[in-house]
């Protein structure tokens, strides 16, 4: 007799298969990353389709088959309609989905990641989220997600010499994993010059102080620097994972 497993899950990916089937990529409270095979869910009379879809928070039930996990029941807890009905929010949600798909491969329970995903999707689903803060949510996710994975950057002192930082001569080094001072540029000649505003933004994001972060008035030049730094750090961490 098959054992039925029941858990809460965030649905971050779906893929259609032939014969009306679909595979959902989920992050489950009790199991971490799972791929669930939903038989005939794309048929009009499917009882499963109302309880699970992309970016839903659902309660799911599944059994372990010989080669795959089969979805047997699903009940929606939160549809996150404000994400699904907003083009910009939906784009950000898919970017988060892509990151999760790339960095979380095996099944492993992780309550810290679970709570963080609930937090991020809750913020993104908030109907009061301003236009400027929609994109900031993605940076908030990227930096804190990498921190959870063990790649939190050093931003309180020089990552090389451990010395005090001069706010007028600071650089961000992907190689050294954080902010470095001018005299330590020898350690990474590709380090990017940044300013104190960028460090301030990053410190607040890593504190998960969204109330303060969401009210920041960031100068366009600093915003551009921060976006470039975030993108480069993402690509650096991705290159590390690609060799694992």
HELIX and SHEET records of a PDB file:
HELIX    1   1 UNK A   49  UNK A   51  5                                   3    
HELIX    2   2 UNK A   81  UNK A   84  1                                   4    
HELIX    3   3 UNK A   87  UNK A  103  1                                  17    
HELIX    4   4 UNK A  111  UNK A  125  1                                  15    
HELIX    5   5 UNK A  131  UNK A  148  1                                  18    
HELIX    6   6 UNK A  182  UNK A  187  5                                   6    
HELIX    7   7 UNK A  196  UNK A  206  1                                  11    
HELIX    8   8 UNK A  210  UNK A  213  1                                   4    
HELIX    9   9 UNK A  220  UNK A  242  1                                  23    
SHEET    1   A 6 UNK A   4  UNK A  16  0                                        
SHEET    2   A 6 UNK A  22  UNK A  28 -1                                        
SHEET    3   A 6 UNK A  32  UNK A  38 -1                                        
SHEET    4   A 6 UNK A  69  UNK A  78  1                                        
SHEET    5   A 6 UNK A  57  UNK A  64 -1                                        
SHEET    6   A 6 UNK A   4  UNK A  16 -1                                        
SHEET    1   B 3 UNK A 178  UNK A 181  0                                        
SHEET    2   B 3 UNK A 170  UNK A 173 -1                                        
SHEET    3   B 3 UNK A 192  UNK A 194 -1                                        
END                                                                             
